Amino acid sequence: MRTVMFAAMTVAYGICLVIKGRDLRRDPGNPFLRWLCTMVGFSGLASLAGIPAILTALETSTGVAAVWVLAPVTVGSAATVVTLQLWARPRARLRLSLIPYAAAAAAIVALTVSARGATTPAAVAAAQQMPETLWATVPGVRAAFLIYCGAIGFAYVDAAIRLTRTARVLDRRWLRRAMRTLATAATLLLVYTVAMAGYFLSPRPALADLGLAELGLAELGLAAAGLGAVTCATGVGLPVLGPRWDRMRAYRRLRHLWQALGRAVPDVVLDPPRLPWLDAWNPWRADFRLYRRVIEIRDGVLALRPHLDPAVADAARRLAREAGQAPDEQAATAAAAQLRAALTRLEGSAPAVHGEPPPIDLTPAGPGLDAELRVLVPLARAFASSPIVRHAAAPG
């Protein structure tokens, strides 16, 4: 179980480091990204070292216990504090914030190295799935672990408070969700810190005599640490992955309208996907493919203008108004009904509507892809699923 948990944490942090490392390569002088990558990198290094087989190999080959996990996590916590300070104040002075963590990391290394040889390879192997039970019996390692708990505990409290406050004032949806997710992660990691500190502070003989070893503080702490680490990696990735998911979802929502227009006017589709269902879930080049789909839909609508019938729009708008739709929904319903009726006329080889073709108001409220989607996604939704559109567009 411990192997699976630490391996999952390592993978999560690795994915996050790849995502943010790409941003850092594009902007190598950005201190916020540098410290964010430092935080993710050292956290991932600690997770990798925490995998039982790797940790056992490190401890038995060197004779030094615990430092392989404690030191990287302490450095990662320092990077967390600095990252949040740079988020709030890009020109913040960082030296004073780093001094306590540098001292804590130095003390952890000194204490664990001074206890070198206090554990035997047989004892390390026996405690492979729960090395904390062995670390708690070695005075130097025990002291190092408590220093570690104090350092990272302060970082997690500070992070939870700052992230919660920041989430309240953000207007970007995925960034706000990321801050809340990271605040949850900091809270879970704080639970880990308190539980493990409680376990290490409990007198070993008294704990055994009272039967309190069954309380499972160490197990509780490790479970909170695993869940908190995966939650943290998720929060770091949300500002990048969330908007990409929105693009993919919008791409899928436009599919029915795009396919209908493509069948009626094949020339508007420049490069149809070979596997449409697989294409709908493809995360690569999402923006480019969505831009292309928007352009092809607009070209298809333009090609249908001679077949638009104003009577269909009037009927659809009246039915939408009677159904209690908002003005924006009424406009999307009327436009969708016109398009569906025009496609029916075109498929039946009916002649174009006489007179000046009525306009369909699909003008975006501003520039950019997001403005286009605010117009076309409601149109595509009404086209695909609105009973009012089907009724208004029915022949006769």
C-alpha positions in Angstrom: 0.0 0.0 0.0 2.8 2.4 0.9 4.5 1.6 -2.4 1.4 2.4 -4.4 0.8 5.6 -2.4 4.3 7.0 -2.8 4.5 5.9 -6.5 1.2 7.7 -7.2 2.6 10.9 -5.5 5.7 10.7 -7.5 3.8 10.4 -10.8 1.5 13.2 -9.8 4.4 15.6 -9.0 6.2 14.4 -12.1 3.3 15.4 -14.4 3.0 18.7 -12.6 6.7 19.4 -13.1 6.5 18.7 -16.8 3.6 21.1 -17.2 5.1 23.9 -15.2 8.6 23.2 -16.5 7.4 23.9 -20.0 6.2 27.3 -18.8 9.5 27.9 -17.1 11.4 27.2 -20.4 9.2 29.8 -22.1 9.9 32.3 -19.3 13.2 31.3 -17.6 13.6 34.6 -15.8 10.3 34.3 -13.9 11.1 33.9 -10.2 7.6 32.7 -9.4 7.8 29.8 -11.9 11.3 29.0 -10.7 10.2 28.6 -7.1 7.0 26.8 -8.1 9.1 24.2 -10.0 11.5 24.0 -7.0 8.5 23.2 -4.8 7.1 20.6 -7.1 10.5 19.1 -7.9 11.6 18.6 -4.3 8.2 17.3 -3.3 8.4 14.7 -6.1 12.0 13.8 -5.1 10.8 13.2 -1.5 7.9 11.0 -2.8 10.4 9.0 -5.0 12.7 8.5 -2.0 9.7 7.5 0.2 9.0 4.4 -2.0 9.8 1.5 0.4 12.3 -0.3 -1.8 14.2 2.9 -2.6 14.2 4.2 0.9 15.4 0.8 2.3 18.2 0.8 -0.3 19.3 4.3 0.6 19.2 3.7 4.4 21.0 0.4 4.3 23.7 1.5 1.9 24.5 4.7 3.8 23.4 3.9 7.4 21.6 7.3 7.5 17.9 7.2 8.2 15.0 9.5 7.4 17.0 12.4 5.9 16.2 11.2 2.3 12.6 12.2 2.9 12.8 14.9 5.5 15.3 17.2 3.8 13.6 17.4 0.4 10.2 18.0 2.0 11.7 20.8 4.1 13.2 22.4 1.1 9.9 22.0 -0.8 8.0 23.7 2.1 10.4 26.6 2.0 9.8 26.9 -1.7 6.0 26.8 -1.0 6.3 29.8 1.3 8.4 31.8 -1.1 6.1 30.9 -4.1 3.1 32.3 -2.2 4.9 35.4 -1.2 5.9 36.0 -4.8 2.3 35.5 -5.8 1.1 38.2 -3.5 4.1 40.5 -3.9 6.3 39.9 -6.9 9.2 42.0 -5.4 9.1 40.5 -1.9 12.3 40.1 0.0 12.9 36.3 0.3 16.0 36.0 2.5 14.3 36.3 5.9 11.7 33.7 4.9 14.4 31.2 3.9 16.6 31.5 7.0 14.4 29.4 9.3 14.0 26.6 6.7 17.7 26.6 5.9 18.4 26.2 9.6 15.8 23.4 9.9 17.3 21.6 6.9 20.8 21.9 8.3 19.7 20.6 11.7 17.8 17.7 10.1 20.9 16.7 8.1 23.2 17.1 11.1 21.0 15.1 13.5 20.4 12.2 11.1 24.0 12.0 10.1 25.1 12.0 13.7 22.8 9.0 14.3 24.4 7.0 11.5 24.7 3.4 12.3 22.1 3.5 15.0 19.9 1.3 12.8 20.8 -2.1 11.4 20.0 -3.3 7.9 17.8 -6.0 9.4 15.8 -3.4 11.4 15.4 -1.2 8.3 14.1 -4.1 6.3 11.7 -5.1 9.0 10.3 -1.6 9.2 10.1 -1.1 5.4 6.4 -0.5 5.2 6.4 1.8 8.3 9.9 3.2 8.8 8.5 5.9 11.2 8.2 3.2 13.8 12.0 2.7 13.6 12.8 6.4 13.3 10.9 7.1 16.5 13.2 4.9 18.5 16.4 6.7 17.5 16.9 9.9 19.5 18.7 11.9 16.9 16.4 10.9 14.1 13.4 11.5 16.4 14.6 15.0 17.1 15.2 15.7 13.4 11.6 14.5 12.6 10.1 16.9 15.2 12.1 19.8 13.8 10.8 18.8 10.3 7.3 18.7 11.6 7.6 22.2 13.1 9.1 23.7 9.9 6.6 22.2 7.4 3.7 22.7 9.8 4.2 26.4 9.8 4.5 26.4 6.0 1.2 24.5 5.7 -0.7 26.8 8.1 0.6 29.8 6.2 -0.3 28.3 2.8 -3.8 27.3 3.9 -4.5 30.9 5.1 -3.0 32.6 2.1 -4.6 30.4 -0.5 -8.1 30.6 1.1 -7.9 34.4 1.1 -6.6 34.5 -2.4 -9.4 32.2 -3.7 -12.1 34.6 -2.4 -10.9 37.5 -4.6 -10.1 35.7 -7.9 -12.5 36.0 -10.8 -10.8 33.4 -13.1 -12.8 30.2 -12.5 -10.0 27.6 -12.9 -7.5 29.7 -11.0 -10.0 30.1 -8.1 -10.6 26.3 -8.1 -6.8 25.7 -8.1 -6.4 27.9 -5.0 -9.1 26.1 -3.2 -7.7 22.8 -4.1 -4.3 23.8 -2.9 -5.7 25.1 0.3 -7.4 21.7 0.8 -4.0 20.1 0.1 -2.3 22.3 2.7 -4.9 21.3 5.3 -4.5 17.6 4.6 -0.7 18.0 4.9 -1.2 19.8 8.2 -3.2 16.9 9.4 -0.2 14.7 8.4 2.2 16.9 10.4 0.1 17.0 13.5 -0.6 13.3 13.5 3.1 12.4 13.0 4.3 14.8 15.6 1.8 13.3 18.0 3.1 9.8 17.2 6.8 10.9 17.7 6.0 12.8 20.9 4.3 9.8 22.5 6.6 8.0 24.9 7.2 4.7 23.4 7.0 2.5 26.6 4.0 4.4 28.0 2.3 4.2 24.6 2.7 0.4 24.5 1.6 0.0 28.1 -1.6 2.0 27.6 -2.4 0.2 24.3 -2.4 3.5 22.5 -0.3 2.1 19.7 -3.6 0.9 18.1 -4.7 4.5 17.6 -2.8 4.5 14.3 -1.5 8.1 14.3 1.2 7.2 11.9 -1.3 5.5 9.5 -3.6 8.5 9.7 -0.7 10.8 9.0 0.5 8.9 6.0 -2.9 8.6 4.5 -3.4 12.4 4.9 0.1 12.9 3.3 -0.7 10.8 0.3 -4.1 12.4 -0.3 -2.6 15.9 0.3 0.3 15.3 -2.1 -2.0 14.2 -5.0 -4.4 17.1 -4.2 -1.5 19.5 -4.3 -0.3 18.2 -7.6 -3.9 18.5 -8.9 -4.1 22.1 -7.7 -0.9 23.1 -9.4 -2.0 21.6 -12.7 -5.6 23.0 -12.7 -4.8 26.5 -14.1 -3.3 24.7 -17.2 -5.4 21.6 -17.5 -8.8 23.3 -16.6 -8.9 25.7 -19.6 -7.8 22.9 -21.9 -10.6 20.8 -20.6 -13.0 23.7 -21.3 -11.7 23.9 -24.9 -12.2 20.1 -25.4 -15.7 20.3 -23.9 -16.6 23.2 -26.2 -15.2 21.3 -29.2 -17.5 18.4 -28.4 -20.5 20.6 -27.9 -20.1 22.2 -31.3 -19.8 18.7 -33.0 -23.5 18.1 -33.9 -23.9 21.6 -35.5 -20.6 21.3 -37.3 -21.4 17.8 -38.6 -24.8 19.0 -39.9 -23.3 22.0 -41.7 -20.4 19.8 -43.0 -22.8 17.3 -44.5 -24.9 20.1 -46.2 -21.9 22.2 -47.3 -18.9 19.8 -47.5 -16.6 22.5 -48.8 -16.5 24.3 -45.5 -14.7 21.3 -43.8 -11.1 21.6 -44.8 -9.5 18.6 -42.9 -12.1 16.2 -41.4 -10.8 13.9 -38.7 -10.4 10.3 -39.5 -11.7 9.1 -36.1 -14.3 11.6 -35.0 -14.9 10.1 -31.5 -11.2 9.9 -30.8 -10.8 13.4 -32.1 -13.4 14.7 -29.7 -11.2 13.7 -26.7 -7.8 14.7 -28.2 -6.1 17.2 -25.9 -3.4 18.2 -28.3 -3.7 21.4 -30.3 -7.1 22.0 -28.7 -7.1 25.7 -29.4 -6.1 25.4 -33.0 -8.7 22.7 -33.7 -11.4 24.7 -31.9 -10.6 27.8 -33.8 -10.9 25.8 -37.0 -14.2 24.4 -36.0 -15.6 27.8 -35.2 -14.5 29.2 -38.6 -16.0 26.2 -40.4 -19.3 26.7 -38.6 -19.4 30.3 -39.5 -18.6 29.5 -43.1 -21.4 27.0 -43.1 -23.9 29.5 -41.7 -22.9 32.0 -44.3 -23.5 29.4 -47.1 -27.0 28.7 -45.8 -28.1 32.4 -45.8 -30.2 32.1 -49.0 -32.2 29.3 -47.4 -33.0 31.1 -44.1 -36.7 31.7 -43.4 -37.8 34.7 -41.2 -41.1 32.9 -40.4 -39.2 30.1 -38.7 -37.3 32.6 -36.6 -40.5 34.4 -35.6 -42.2 31.1 -34.6 -39.2 29.9 -32.6 -38.8 33.2 -30.8 -42.5 33.2 -29.9 -42.3 29.6 -28.6 -39.1 30.4 -26.6 -40.7 33.4 -25.1 -43.7 31.4 -24.0 -41.4 28.8 -22.5 -39.8 31.5 -20.3 -36.4 31.6 -21.9 -34.1 34.5 -21.3 -33.5 36.9 -24.2 -30.1 35.4 -25.0 -31.6 31.9 -25.1 -34.4 33.1 -27.3 -31.9 34.5 -29.8 -30.0 31.2 -29.9 -33.2 29.2 -30.2 -34.4 31.3 -33.1 -31.0 31.1 -34.9 -30.9 27.3 -34.4 -34.4 26.9 -35.8 -33.5 28.9 -38.9 -30.4 26.8 -39.5 -32.3 23.5 -39.0 -35.1 24.5 -41.3 -32.5 25.8 -43.9 -30.7 22.4 -43.8 -34.0 20.6 -44.3 -34.7 22.8 -47.3 -31.3 22.3 -48.7 -31.4 18.5 -48.3 -34.7 18.4 -50.0 -33.4 20.5 -52.9 -36.0 23.2 -52.1 -35.4 26.5 -53.8 -33.9 29.4 -51.9 -36.2 31.7 -49.9 -37.4 34.7 -52.0 -36.3 38.2 -50.9 -33.4 39.4 -48.8 -32.1 36.6 -46.5 -32.8 37.5 -42.8 -29.7 38.0 -40.7 -28.8 35.6 -37.9 -27.3 37.6 -35.0 -24.2 35.7 -34.2 -22.0 38.7 -33.5 -19.6 38.0 -30.6 -19.5 40.5 -27.7 -15.8 41.0 -28.1 -12.6 39.7 -29.7 -11.1 36.3 -29.1 -12.1 32.6 -29.0 -14.0 32.9 -25.7 -16.3 35.5 -27.1 -17.0 33.3 -30.1 -17.8 30.3 -27.9 -20.3 32.4 -25.8 -22.3 32.8 -29.0 -21.8 29.5 -30.8 -22.0 27.0 -27.9 -25.6 28.0 -26.9 -26.5 27.9 -30.6 -25.1 24.4 -31.0 -26.8 23.2 -27.8 -30.2 24.5 -29.0 -29.6 23.0 -32.4 -28.9 19.6 -31.0 -31.4 19.2 -28.2 -34.1 21.9 -28.1 -37.7 20.6 -28.8 -38.7 24.2 -29.7 -36.1 24.2 -32.5 -37.4 20.9 -33.8 -41.0 22.0 -33.7 -40.4 25.5 -35.3 -38.2 24.0 -38.0 -40.6 21.2 -38.9 -41.7 21.4 -42.6 -45.2 22.8 -43.1 
